[in-house]
Amino acid sequence: MIILQANKIERSFSGDVLFDNISLQVDERDRIALVGRNGAGKSTLLKILVGEEAPTSGELNLKRDLSLSYLAQDSRFESNNTIYDEMLHVFDELRKTENQLRRMELQMAELTGSDLDKLMTDYDRLSEHFRQAGGFTYESDIKNILNGFKFDQTMWEMPISDLSGGQNTRLALAKMLLEKPELLVLDEPTNHLDIETIAWLENYLINYQGALIIVSHDRYFLDKVATVTLDLTTHSLDRYVGNYSQFMDMKAEKLATEEKNFEKQQKEIAKLEEFVQRNIVRASTTKRAQARRKQLEKMERLDKPTAAQKSANMTFHAEKPSGNVVLTVADAAIGYDGDVLAKPITLDVKKLDAIAIVGPNGIGKSTFIKSIVGKIPFIEGAATYGANVETGYYDQTQSNLTRTNTVLDELWNDFSSTAEVEIRNRLGAFLFSGDDVKKTVSMLSGGEKARLLLAKLSMENNNFLILDEPTNHLDIDSKEVLENALIDFDGTLLFVSHDRYFINRVATKVLEISEEGSTLYLGDYDYYVTKKAELEELAQLTAPKEETQQAETSAGASDYEQQKASQKERRKLIRRISEIEEKLESLENRETEINAAMLETNDLGQLSDFQKELETIQEDQLLLMEEWEELSQQMD
């Protein structure tokens, strides 16, 4: 079923067309990734689809009463509630129904005959609606989603006004997932999330019952979630059935086909034009030449396939090779002012390694990098470099740039002996051309600053690059260019990244940092995830054996006393189980007596008393059965 349809949408600003001729259809359960270059208008198109902006022209039709939630990149909500109370408000109508059911249950003891029958019918109908709407699970849903977004129970009573901007955006997304709209529109939903939370969100969205439209620079996320990819250009929105990686393959095939068809048509046009020119003036062939001319006039000419925007041409080269041993870190502790974040960390980096550093937010990945390059001292241990190692460092905070410098001066000041034309060529390769080089650093966007830092790094010709979140601020195209440059780099890499797609393409090893220290995995990100899961499963399987072996080892002389204590405890359990069974039997007998008595009396007061006693008996039975099950498990 179609829930949203757009036809010939155009958006212009002061006469300049951002995009036009945009048509799309969204069906129930669609999983749509909206992609396109930075500046193509992806966020603007989302705002038009959700009604926050009006198109310059075109038509937008939504299913009647469509429930829709929209997460903008900077989504915030103001509230005086606590985190848990705000989530609870999503279910206000459901809780009203719950209260109505409780009132109906109380009325049952007061009514008889047809009134009671009608009440029971209404109760059954309302109870089923309550169940289908999630009435029995909404509290557990709140807890699961809050925990999934790293709002643990200690935070549930925190006022929303105390949250940081990133936490507020995460909570906005959590609330939308609880609302379960028919259409969920998400603009960069993985911002402010660590890898673990992104993985949780992926699994949740894969099983989401509504439709999704997602804009994201996280290609791994898009590969997991999307089944349809829409490619936004200035004059079209091209639809591809598949996730991001499949879209890239299909788009490359499409461009190759278009290029082939264009060249074929150009040859045909040239042949026809040549025939017309040679034969139009000759009486014997002029009719045929005129026919060819008409053929040319009627021909629908294909546009030459061209990239919508120039791509960067990043390259990194090591001026001289390092020794085989590049870096050694042994039993190191990292942190600030004596506060240890993780220990012990051990790492041996060999020549041509490409090692990704991963771990939860706040564990100290960037701290570890800064300790290696000497910006923060290790609390314990040290980093030792090998022979002929020359390091280049990319700082995600971009603090190495001077705000008042122009783009040109930023490179030229550090490489003053390099010819200006060479500096300009290098900047051009990183997409700074013409008047762009006259801009001051303070005027640049985050992505432009990232490209400028990478340009500086490429000029140094180091053989060991240490990179802290190098893909932050880069659009997808620039990320892919950087990936290819690092894959071709003839030196050694050590980098921190949250971009799993980037890690998969570039890394040959993965170092995981945790509070307990570090573990090195000899593969890419997918290998790391699979191997870690295998090791955790193996640990669970071997844990009981290890516990048994420890118990056997520590037994010795105390074995007899332990046996006596165990037998005594077992006798206590048997006695208590026997007592519970006797009480349960007694309660069952009394329950049978009450049910029989209720059938024989018409006294409303007596019926009410019987009903209250029955409820008490059932509560006692429930508690006793829970205790009986727990004790039986202990016996086993």
C-alpha positions in Angstrom: 0.0 0.0 0.0 1.3 3.5 -0.9 1.6 5.8 2.1 3.4 8.7 0.5 3.8 9.9 -3.1 5.6 12.9 -4.5 5.3 14.1 -8.1 7.6 16.6 -10.0 8.9 18.3 -6.8 11.0 21.3 -7.3 12.8 23.5 -4.7 14.4 26.8 -5.7 16.0 29.6 -3.7 15.9 33.1 -5.2 15.6 31.5 -8.6 18.5 29.1 -8.2 17.2 25.5 -8.6 18.4 23.1 -5.8 16.6 20.2 -7.4 13.6 19.6 -9.7 11.7 16.8 -11.4 11.8 14.8 -8.1 9.2 12.0 -7.9 9.0 9.1 -5.5 6.7 6.6 -3.9 6.9 5.1 -0.4 5.1 1.8 0.4 4.4 0.2 3.7 7.6 -1.5 5.2 9.9 0.3 2.6 13.5 0.7 3.9 14.7 3.7 1.9 18.2 5.2 2.0 18.4 8.7 0.5 21.9 9.4 -0.8 23.6 12.2 -2.8 26.5 14.5 -2.6 26.8 17.2 0.1 24.7 20.1 -0.9 22.4 18.0 -3.2 19.5 18.9 -0.9 18.8 15.6 0.9 17.8 17.3 4.2 15.7 19.9 2.3 13.9 17.1 0.5 13.2 15.3 3.8 11.7 18.5 5.2 9.4 18.8 2.2 8.3 15.2 2.6 7.4 15.7 6.3 5.7 19.1 5.7 8.3 21.3 7.4 9.0 23.1 4.1 6.9 23.7 1.0 8.1 22.8 -2.5 8.5 25.6 -5.0 6.3 23.4 -7.3 5.1 19.9 -7.4 2.6 17.7 -5.6 2.8 15.7 -2.4 0.2 13.2 -1.3 0.1 11.3 2.0 -2.1 8.5 3.1 -5.1 9.7 5.2 -4.2 9.8 9.0 -0.6 8.8 8.3 1.4 8.7 11.6 4.9 10.2 10.9 7.9 11.1 13.0 10.9 13.1 11.8 14.3 13.3 13.3 16.3 16.3 12.1 20.1 16.4 12.5 19.7 18.9 15.4 16.4 17.5 16.8 15.8 18.7 20.4 12.8 18.8 22.6 12.1 21.0 25.7 10.5 19.3 28.6 10.3 19.7 32.4 9.8 15.9 32.8 12.4 13.3 33.8 13.7 10.9 31.1 11.4 8.0 32.2 8.3 10.2 32.6 8.8 11.7 29.1 8.9 8.2 27.6 5.8 7.2 29.7 3.8 10.1 28.1 4.0 8.2 24.7 1.5 5.7 26.2 -0.9 8.2 27.9 -3.9 6.8 25.9 -2.9 3.2 26.6 -2.6 4.0 30.3 -6.1 5.5 30.3 -7.3 2.2 28.8 -5.5 0.4 31.6 -7.2 2.4 34.3 -10.5 1.8 32.6 -9.9 -1.9 32.7 -9.1 -1.7 36.4 -12.4 0.1 37.1 -14.3 -2.5 35.1 -12.7 -5.2 37.1 -14.0 -3.6 40.3 -17.5 -3.2 38.8 -17.7 -7.0 38.1 -18.2 -7.7 41.8 -21.1 -5.3 41.9 -23.1 -6.4 38.9 -25.2 -9.5 38.0 -27.2 -10.9 35.2 -27.4 -9.1 31.8 -25.5 -6.1 33.2 -22.6 -8.3 34.2 -22.7 -10.1 30.8 -22.5 -6.8 29.0 -19.7 -5.6 31.2 -17.8 -8.8 30.5 -18.2 -8.5 26.8 -17.0 -4.9 26.9 -14.1 -5.9 29.1 -13.0 -8.7 26.7 -13.2 -6.3 23.7 -11.2 -3.6 25.5 -8.7 -6.0 27.0 -8.0 -7.4 23.5 -7.5 -3.9 22.1 -5.2 -3.2 25.1 -3.2 -6.3 24.4 -2.8 -5.6 20.7 -1.7 -2.0 21.4 1.1 -3.3 23.6 -0.5 -2.8 26.9 1.2 -5.7 28.6 4.7 -4.8 27.3 4.9 -0.9 27.1 6.9 -0.6 30.4 9.4 -3.3 29.2 9.6 -1.5 25.8 10.5 1.8 27.5 13.3 0.1 29.5 14.7 -1.8 26.5 14.9 1.3 24.3 16.3 3.5 27.1 19.0 0.9 27.8 19.6 0.4 24.1 20.4 4.2 23.8 22.7 4.1 26.9 20.3 5.7 29.3 20.7 3.2 32.2 18.4 3.1 35.2 20.6 5.5 37.2 19.6 8.2 34.6 15.8 7.6 34.4 15.0 10.2 37.0 17.3 12.8 35.5 15.5 16.0 34.2 15.6 16.3 30.4 16.8 19.9 30.8 20.1 18.5 32.3 20.9 16.5 29.2 23.7 17.5 26.7 22.7 18.3 23.1 23.8 14.8 21.9 21.9 13.1 24.7 18.8 15.1 24.0 18.9 14.1 20.3 19.4 10.4 21.3 16.4 10.7 23.6 14.3 12.3 20.8 15.1 9.2 18.6 14.3 6.8 21.5 10.9 8.5 21.9 10.1 8.2 18.2 10.9 4.5 18.2 8.5 4.1 21.1 5.8 5.9 19.2 6.1 3.4 16.3 4.8 5.7 13.5 3.9 4.2 10.1 6.7 6.3 8.6 9.9 7.2 10.3 12.1 9.8 8.6 15.6 10.0 10.0 18.3 12.5 9.1 21.7 11.3 10.2 20.4 9.1 13.1 23.8 7.6 14.0 25.2 11.0 15.0 26.1 11.0 18.7 25.9 7.2 18.9 28.8 4.8 19.5 29.4 1.6 17.5 27.6 -0.6 20.0 24.5 1.6 20.1 24.5 1.9 16.3 24.5 -1.9 16.0 21.5 -2.1 18.4 19.7 0.5 16.4 20.4 -1.4 13.2 18.8 -4.6 14.6 15.8 -2.6 15.8 15.2 -0.9 12.5 15.6 -4.2 10.5 12.6 -5.5 12.4 10.6 -2.2 12.5 7.0 -2.7 11.3 6.7 0.7 9.6 8.4 2.4 6.6 11.8 4.2 6.9 13.5 7.0 5.0 17.0 7.5 6.1 19.8 10.0 5.3 23.2 8.9 6.7 26.9 9.0 5.9 27.3 5.7 7.7 27.5 3.3 4.8 27.7 0.2 7.0 24.5 1.3 8.7 22.8 1.8 5.3 24.0 -1.6 4.1 22.4 -3.3 7.1 19.1 -1.4 7.1 18.2 -0.2 3.6 16.6 -2.3 0.8 16.0 0.6 -1.6 18.4 3.4 -2.4 17.3 6.8 -3.9 20.1 8.8 -5.5 19.4 12.6 -5.5 20.8 14.7 -8.2 19.9 18.2 -9.4 17.4 17.0 -12.0 16.4 13.5 -10.9 15.9 11.0 -8.1 17.1 7.6 -9.3 15.7 4.5 -7.7 17.9 1.4 -7.1 16.6 -1.8 -5.4 19.3 -2.7 -2.9 21.4 -1.4 -0.1 24.2 1.1 -0.4 26.9 -1.3 -1.7 24.6 -2.8 -4.2 23.5 0.7 -5.3 27.2 1.6 -5.9 27.7 -1.4 -8.1 24.4 -0.8 -10.0 25.2 2.9 -10.4 28.6 2.2 -11.9 27.0 -0.3 -14.3 24.4 2.3 -15.3 27.0 5.0 -15.9 29.1 2.7 -18.0 26.0 1.8 -20.1 25.0 5.5 -20.4 28.6 6.3 -21.5 28.5 3.5 -24.1 25.1 4.6 -25.4 26.2 8.3 -25.6 29.3 7.4 -27.6 27.3 5.2 -29.9 24.8 8.0 -30.5 27.6 10.5 -31.1 29.1 8.3 -33.8 25.7 7.9 -35.4 25.1 11.7 -35.3 28.6 12.3 -36.8 27.9 9.8 -39.6 24.5 11.4 -40.4 25.9 14.9 -40.4 28.7 14.0 -42.6 26.2 12.4 -45.1 24.0 15.5 -45.1 27.0 17.8 -45.7 28.3 15.7 -48.6 25.0 15.1 -50.3 22.6 18.0 -49.7 23.8 20.0 -52.7 23.7 17.2 -55.2 20.5 16.8 -57.0 20.7 13.0 -57.2 21.1 12.6 -53.4 19.5 15.7 -51.9 16.2 13.9 -51.0 18.2 11.3 -49.1 20.2 14.0 -47.4 17.0 15.8 -46.4 15.6 12.6 -44.9 18.8 12.2 -42.9 18.5 15.8 -41.7 14.9 15.2 -40.5 16.2 12.1 -38.8 18.7 14.2 -36.9 16.1 16.8 -36.0 13.8 14.1 -34.5 16.5 12.3 -32.7 16.3 12.6 -28.9 19.9 13.5 -28.0 21.5 11.8 -24.9 23.3 14.0 -22.4 26.9 13.2 -21.8 27.2 11.3 -18.5 29.3 13.3 -16.2 29.9 13.3 -12.5 27.8 15.9 -10.8 30.8 17.2 -8.9 34.5 16.8 -9.1 36.0 14.3 -6.7 39.1 14.8 -4.6 42.3 13.1 -5.7 44.0 12.4 -2.4 47.4 10.6 -2.3 49.8 9.8 0.5 53.4 8.7 -0.1 56.3 7.7 2.3 59.5 9.5 1.3 61.6 6.8 2.9 60.8 3.3 4.3 60.8 2.6 8.0 62.3 -0.4 9.7 60.2 -3.6 10.2 59.3 -2.7 13.8 57.3 0.6 13.7 55.9 1.0 17.3 55.9 -1.0 20.5 53.6 -0.3 23.5 53.9 -2.7 26.4 51.6 -2.9 29.5 50.6 0.8 29.2 47.9 2.6 31.3 46.1 5.6 29.8 44.1 8.3 31.4 44.2 11.8 32.9 45.6 13.1 36.2 46.1 9.5 37.6 42.6 8.5 36.6 43.1 5.3 34.6 40.7 4.7 31.7 42.2 1.4 30.5 45.1 -0.9 31.3 47.2 -2.9 30.4 47.5 -2.0 26.7 50.0 -3.9 24.6 50.6 -3.2 20.9 53.3 -4.2 18.3 53.0 -2.3 15.0 54.9 -3.8 12.1 55.8 -2.1 8.8 52.7 -1.8 6.4 50.2 -2.7 9.2 46.9 -0.9 9.0 45.5 -1.1 12.5 42.1 0.3 13.6 41.5 1.1 17.3 37.9 0.4 18.5 36.1 0.4 21.9 33.2 2.1 23.7 32.9 5.8 23.9 34.9 7.2 26.8 37.3 4.3 27.0 40.3 6.4 25.9 40.9 5.6 22.2 41.8 9.2 21.4 43.8 9.4 24.7 45.8 6.4 23.6 46.6 8.0 20.3 47.6 11.3 22.0 49.8 9.4 24.4 51.6 7.6 21.5 52.3 11.0 19.8 53.4 12.5 23.1 50.6 15.0 23.7 49.5 13.2 26.9 51.8 11.2 29.1 51.1 7.5 29.7 50.1 6.8 33.4 52.2 3.6 33.1 54.4 2.3 30.3 55.6 4.1 27.2 55.6 4.0 23.4 58.9 3.1 21.6 59.3 3.9 17.9 61.4 1.7 15.6 64.2 2.7 13.2 63.6 5.5 10.6 60.0 6.0 11.7 58.5 9.4 10.7 55.0 10.1 12.1 52.2 12.2 10.8 49.3 12.9 13.1 45.7 13.8 12.2 43.8 15.4 15.1 40.0 15.1 15.0 39.7 18.4 16.9 41.4 20.2 13.9 43.4 22.2 16.5 46.5 22.3 14.2 44.8 24.8 11.9 45.3 28.6 12.3 41.9 30.4 12.0 43.4 33.6 10.5 45.4 31.9 7.8 44.1 31.6 4.3 43.9 28.1 2.8 46.9 28.8 0.7 49.0 30.2 3.6 48.0 27.3 5.8 50.1 25.0 3.6 52.7 27.5 2.4 53.7 28.6 5.9 54.6 25.0 6.7 56.2 24.2 3.4 57.8 27.6 2.4 60.4 26.0 0.2 57.8 24.4 -2.0 56.8 26.3 -5.2 53.4 28.0 -5.1 52.2 26.2 -8.2 52.9 22.8 -6.4 51.0 24.0 -3.3 48.1 25.1 -5.5 48.1 21.8 -7.3 48.0 19.9 -4.0 45.2 22.0 -2.7 43.4 21.4 -6.0 43.7 17.7 -5.6 41.9 18.2 -2.2 39.1 20.3 -3.9 40.4 23.8 -3.1 40.6 25.7 -6.4 40.2 29.2 -7.7 39.1 31.7 -5.0 38.7 28.8 -2.5 42.4 29.2 -1.6 41.9 32.8 -0.5 39.3 31.8 2.1 40.4 32.0 5.8 40.3 28.8 7.8 37.6 30.3 10.1 35.3 30.5 7.0 35.6 26.8 6.2 33.1 24.1 7.0 34.0 21.0 9.1 34.5 18.9 5.9 36.7 21.6 4.2 38.8 21.8 7.3 39.2 18.0 7.3 40.3 18.1 3.7 42.8 20.9 4.4 44.3 18.9 7.3 44.6 15.9 5.1 46.3 18.0 2.4 48.9 19.2 4.9 49.4 15.6 6.1 49.9 14.4 2.5 52.7 17.1 2.0 54.7 15.7 4.9 55.5 12.3 3.2 55.7 10.4 6.5 55.9 6.6 6.6 53.7 6.2 9.7 50.3 7.9 9.8 48.4 8.2 13.1 44.8 9.3 12.5 42.1 10.2 15.0 38.6 9.9 13.4 39.8 11.0 9.9 36.3 10.5 8.3 34.5 12.9 10.6 32.9 15.7 8.6 33.7 14.1 5.3 30.9 13.3 2.8 30.6 9.8 1.4 32.5 10.6 -1.8 35.4 12.1 0.1 35.4 9.1 2.5 35.8 6.7 -0.4 38.6 8.8 -2.0 40.4 8.8 1.4 39.9 5.1 1.7 41.5 4.4 -1.7 44.4 6.8 -0.9 45.1 5.0 2.4 44.8 1.5 0.8 47.4 2.6 -1.7 49.6 4.2 0.9 53.1 2.7 1.0 53.6 3.1 4.8 52.0 2.1 8.1 48.6 3.2 9.5 47.2 3.4 13.1 43.8 5.0 13.4 40.7 5.5 15.5 37.4 5.4 13.7 33.7 4.8 14.4 33.1 4.3 10.6 32.8 0.5 10.3 32.7 0.6 6.5 36.0 2.6 6.5 37.5 0.1 9.0 36.5 -2.8 6.8 38.1 -1.3 3.7 41.3 0.0 5.2 42.2 -2.1 8.3 44.2 -5.3 8.3 44.0 -5.6 12.1 41.7 -4.3 14.9 42.8 -3.4 18.4 40.0 -3.4 20.9 40.5 -1.3 24.1 38.4 -2.0 27.2 38.8 -1.3 30.9 40.6 -4.6 31.3 43.2 -3.7 28.6 43.5 -4.5 24.9 43.0 -7.4 22.5 44.3 -7.5 18.9 42.3 -9.2 16.2 44.0 -10.2 12.9 41.4 -9.0 10.4 38.9 -6.3 9.4 35.9 -5.1 11.3 33.6 -8.0 10.2 36.3 -10.5 11.3 36.6 -8.7 14.7 32.9 -8.9 15.3 32.6 -12.6 14.4 35.8 -13.6 16.3 34.8 -11.7 19.4 31.3 -13.4 19.4 33.0 -16.8 19.1 35.4 -16.1 22.0 32.5 -14.9 24.2 30.5 -18.0 23.4 33.5 -20.2 24.1 34.1 -18.5 27.4 30.5 -19.2 28.4 30.8 -22.9 27.4 34.1 -23.4 29.3 33.1 -21.4 32.4 31.3 -24.3 34.2 34.3 -26.6 33.5 36.7 -24.1 35.0 34.5 -23.6 38.1 34.3 -27.4 38.6 38.1 -27.7 38.3 38.6 -24.9 40.8 36.1 -26.5 43.2 37.9 -29.9 42.9 41.3 -28.2 43.5 40.1 -26.3 46.6 38.3 -29.2 48.2 41.0 -31.1 50.1 40.6 -31.4 53.8 37.4 -29.3 54.0 35.5 -31.7 51.7 33.9 -33.5 54.6 32.6 -30.3 56.3 31.3 -29.0 52.9 29.4 -32.3 52.4 27.8 -32.0 55.9 26.8 -28.3 55.2 25.4 -29.3 51.8 23.3 -32.1 53.3 22.0 -29.9 56.0 21.0 -27.2 53.5 19.3 -29.9 51.3 17.3 -31.1 54.2 16.1 -27.6 54.9 15.1 -27.2 51.3 13.1 -30.5 51.3 11.2 -29.4 54.5 10.3 -26.0 53.0 9.2 -27.5 49.7 7.0 -30.0 51.6 5.4 -27.1 53.7 4.7 -25.1 50.5 3.0 -28.1 48.8 0.8 -28.6 51.9 -0.2 -24.9 51.9 -0.9 -25.0 48.1 -3.2 -28.0 48.6 -5.0 -26.3 51.5 -5.5 -23.1 49.3 -6.8 -25.2 46.4 -9.3 -26.9 48.7 -10.5 -23.5 50.0 -10.7 -22.2 46.5 -13.0 -25.1 45.5 -15.2 -24.4 48.5 -15.6 -20.7 47.7 -16.4 -21.4 44.0 -19.1 -23.8 45.1 -20.5 -21.4 47.7 -20.6 -18.5 45.1 -22.8 -20.6 42.9 -25.3 -21.2 45.7 -25.7 -17.6 47.0 -27.4 -14.5 45.6 -26.2 -12.3 48.4 -24.2 -9.5 46.8 -22.3 -8.7 50.0 -21.4 -12.3 50.5 -20.3 -12.6 46.8 -18.1 -9.5 47.2 -16.5 -11.1 50.3 -15.9 -14.4 48.5 -14.4 -12.5 45.5 -11.9 -10.7 47.7 -10.9 -13.9 49.5 -10.4 -15.6 46.1 -8.1 -12.7 45.0 -6.1 -13.1 48.2 -5.8 -16.9 47.7 -4.7 -16.4 44.1 -2.0 -13.9 45.1 -0.8 -16.4 47.9 -0.7 -19.2 45.3 1.4 -17.1 42.9 3.9 -16.3 45.6 4.1 -19.8 46.9 4.5 -21.2 43.3 7.4 -18.8 42.6 9.1 -19.9 45.8 8.5 -23.5 45.0 10.1 -23.2 41.6 13.1 -21.3 42.9 13.7 -23.9 45.7 13.2 -26.8 43.2 15.9 -25.3 40.9 18.2 -25.1 43.9 17.6 -28.8 44.6 18.4 -29.7 41.1 
